[in-house]
Amino acid sequence: MVVDTTYYDLLGVSTDAKAIDIKKAYRKKSIQEHPDKNPNDPGATERFQAISQAYQVLSKEDIRAKYDKFGKEEAVPQEGFEDAAEQFSMIFGGDAFASYIGELTLLKNLQKTGELSAEDEKEEAEEKAAAEKKESTAFSGATEGLERLHLTEGAPSVKSSNQHSQQATRAKEEKPKKKTKLELFEEEQKREKEKSIKELSKLLSDRLSILTESEYNAACKESFSRKFEEEANMLKMESFGLDILHTIGYIYCEKGQIYLKSQHAWGFGGVFHSIKAKSGVVVDTLKTVSAALDAQNTMQELEKLKALAESDEVLRDEKGQELAKPSAEELAQLEQRLMGKVLSAAWHGSKFEIMSTLRSVCDNVLEDDHTDRKTLIRRAESLVLLGKVFKRAFRSKVEQEEAQVFEELVAEATKKKSKHK
């Protein structure tokens, strides 16, 4: 018995709605009531906030249970409600795929890497300047000492001076090199990645064990497929969710087939698939770099046009004819195109990291020395089956339109948020 249905009514779902239905309803309602979609409606912001609160309660099982039993007063998140715009932007990307691909850190760490590299360069320059000053002071002191010795006891031998110089050089060479902040950070990230891959490998083994430790007949395989088809239907509506599902499916099929082919006579099939996979890595690397360069070129073009638009000088072409300055509309269109290219570059970078992580995880699962060959073959077959389920996931036309509108709104919200920081 539910004592209050207000939140369910706001999202337009029944009181026994599943998590996937609640999430879909929130996405649809938040798009309809988003302030950017209703600029002339003063009540849109209030409705948008109410929808966000309803989702924050109903999307968490423990809070939802309290709401069903006691009502709104007892169903407030421990940390309080998040701002609707903040909650909206957080759902972009989300952590729905965390148990499959872990945390994506490649793009997140780019800025950190650049900052640490700059700090290291600054410290190195400061240390070099301090060392030069110290050497200069020491040389000056030594010169004065030699002059005094020369006046009192006579100049020291050349051999003695050379020995002193050699000892100082050896002491400098033997001193262990201090690791830079960037090197320490990269070592830490490597350890974290290894830990993450180990955890993801355990999760994947457990996921596959649903089938590998069953009777392993046609009925079990059908049940296994249906279970993950339902999960794929939820995951596909995440930002870039369909692309991520297809990427996971591709790697699962690739690694599973490589293992199964390697078990046949001479293992030539496995070698062929392995070579094919490695060539695919090269192609993915080139696509990632190309997307990043494309976004960078568009960014430079935009900065140039903005500078021209803000300049008081008359613009002329090579023939000396006056040029019209770029309009605000033209700049806005280029900004929109840049956003698309930045998102594309971010996706290609994320995809490259996802594929690298998945390949390492699959290798761990299929090359487990503590597991017998029969189970490993079942794992590989189950991995291919799961991969095929994810590869055939798709969005209907309505779902695709909804997902695109949602991603555009969230990208815009994220952009506004970064400008205010």
Number of C-alpha atoms within 10 A of each C-alpha: 6 13 11 15 15 12 23 19 13 18 24 15 17 12 16 10 13 12 14 16 16 22 19 18 19 24 23 17 18 25 21 15 19 22 19 15 13 14 11 9 11 10 12 19 18 14 19 20 21 17 24 26 22 21 23 22 21 26 17 12 11 12 18 22 15 18 22 18 14 14 18 19 8 13 20 17 14 7 6 10 15 14 11 21 18 14 16 23 19 13 16 18 14 12 15 15 15 11 15 21 21 18 15 17 12 15 14 11 14 10 11 13 16 12 13 17 16 14 15 17 12 12 14 13 12 12 12 12 12 12 12 12 12 12 12 12 12 12 12 11 12 12 12 12 12 15 13 13 13 12 10 9 9 11 12 11 8 8 9 9 10 11 11 10 11 11 11 11 11 10 9 11 10 8 8 7 8 7 10 16 17 18 15 12 16 14 12 11 15 12 12 12 17 14 12 18 22 15 15 24 22 16 16 18 18 13 17 21 15 15 22 23 12 10 10 14 10 9 10 15 19 12 13 20 20 13 12 16 17 12 13 20 18 17 20 22 22 25 20 16 20 22 18 24 24 20 19 24 22 18 22 28 21 22 25 26 20 22 25 20 18 17 15 11 8 10 14 14 17 21 15 13 18 19 11 12 16 11 11 12 14 11 11 17 14 13 16 20 13 14 20 19 15 15 21 16 14 18 19 11 14 19 14 11 18 16 12 16 17 10 11 8 8 11 14 12 8 6 6 8 10 11 10 11 16 14 12 11 9 13 16 12 12 17 16 13 16 20 19 15 21 20 16 17 23 18 18 21 21 19 20 18 17 21 20 14 20 22 17 16 27 24 14 18 23 23 13 11 10 6 11 9 14 9 14 20 17 20 26 25 21 25 28 22 21 22 25 18 21 29 22 13 17 17 14 8 9 9 15 15 12 17 22 15 15 23 19 15 20 22 17 15 16 17 13 11 13 8 7 6 5
